[in-house]
Amino acid sequence: MRFVRRLKEKYVLVMDLPDSPNRVAHGVALGTALDFLPLPLISIPVAYFMARLIHVNGVAAVLSAMFFKFMVPIFYALNMMTGMLLLGQWPVSRAEAMAQITNLQWNSYLAELGYSFLAGAFVNGAIAWVLVYVILRRLLEYRQRRKGIRC
């Protein structure tokens, strides 16, 4: 129940941001997409500065980057699978694939992950950006129409 409460709180925070649906949706999409990249400790300030640089909502970018931190291990595993599939390095057996994903040494993960991880990170980040932007923008526009808010 604690997770659901946190999810609702973040949802209300983002939905009530006083900005246009376009800027808020871009900010959330940026923060989400940055969680796919290997920026373990600096993705939150990077999200804010990138949002300010491209003129989208910085608060929305920071909130989404903070919220999706618990999903980073899942995002990294998805990056590995996507990158191996894209670069033709897919393992022969399922057990071999799971061994490659679970045997990562997180202290030197960039050196071990290599090109397949980075390729998967960029592809998955771009897909996440588009999906989050489209869905959230429509939700924000619908909510504003329903409440009679004009931007």
N, C-alpha and C positions, 0 to 999 in steps of 0.2 A: 504494500500500500504506500510505502514511503516513496518508491520510485514513481508511482502514478501521480502522487501529489506533486513531486518535483517537476514531472513532465507538464502537468497542468499549470504550475506556476510559471515555468519558462514560456509556455504557449501564450499565456495571458500577457506576460511581459513583452513578447515580440509583437503580438497582435495589437497592443495598445501603444506602440511606439508612434510618436507624432511626426510621421514622415510619409512620403508617397509610397504606395504599394510597390512600385518599381524599385525604389532605393532600399526599402526594407527587405524585399525578396532577394535582391542582389547581395545584400549584406549577409543574410543567413546562408545563401548559397556559397558565398566566398568562404565563410567560416567552416562550413561543412566540407567543402572541397579541400581546404588546407589540412584537415585531419587525415586525409589520405596520404599526404606527403610526409617524408621522414623529418619532421621538425618537432622533436619531442617536447622541448621545454619552451621554445620560442614561438610556437604557432599562434598563441593568443595575442602577443604584441604585434606579430607579423600580420595577423588578420586585421587588427585595428589600423595599422599604418597603410596596408594595402587598400583597405576600404576608404580611408581618407584620400589616398592617392587617386583612386578611380572614381571618387565622388559618390560613394554609396554609404549607407548607414553603418557607421563604425560600431555602434552599440549592438546592433543586430549581428554583426560579424563576430564580435567578441562573445556574445551570449551563445551563439551556435558553436563556436570553437570550444568554449568551456563545456557546454552540455554534452557534446559527442566524444569527449575524452575517454569515456568508459568503453566506447566502441573501437578504439584505435587497434587493439590486438586483432579484432575481427576484420577491420579494414586492411591491416597489413597482410593477413592471410589471404584475403581476397585479392590484394595487389599481387602477391606471389603467384596465385593461380592464374590470374588474368595475364600477367607478364609472361609466364611460362607458356601459356597457350598462344599468345601473340608471337613469341619468338621461336616457337617450335621446340621448346625444351620440356614438353609435358612428360612426366615420368611414365614408365610402362605400367606399373601397378598402383593400385590405390594405397597400399601400405608404404610404398616408396614415396608417394606424394605427401602423405601425412608425416613421414619421417623427415622429409626436407623442410616442411613447415614448422614442425615442433622442435627441431634441433637447432634453431637459430640461437646464436650467442648474442643476446641483446646489447652487450657492451660494445661489440664491434659489428653491429648488424649491417651498417652500410657497406662495409667491405665484403661481407658474406652475401648480401642480397644481390647486389650488382644490377646489371641492366634489366633483367626481367622484372625485378621489383620496381624500379623506376618507371619502366614502360607501363606496368600495370597501375602504378600510382597516378600517372598522368591521365591515362585513359579512364580509370575509375573516378578520379577527381572531376574530370570534365563531364562525365555522365551524371555524377551526383550534382554538380552545379546546375546542369540543365533541368534535371528532374525536380530538384528542390525549388529552383526559381519558378518554374512553370506552375507547380502545385501551390506553392505559397502565394504567388502573385494572384492566382485565381481565388484562393481563400480570402486574401486581404480585400480584393475588389468586391467579392460577394458580401463580406462582412460590412464594408463601408456602404454598399448599396442598401443593405438591410437596415443599417442604423441611420441612413440619410446623411452620411459624412461626405463632404466634398474636399478634394485636395487640389 
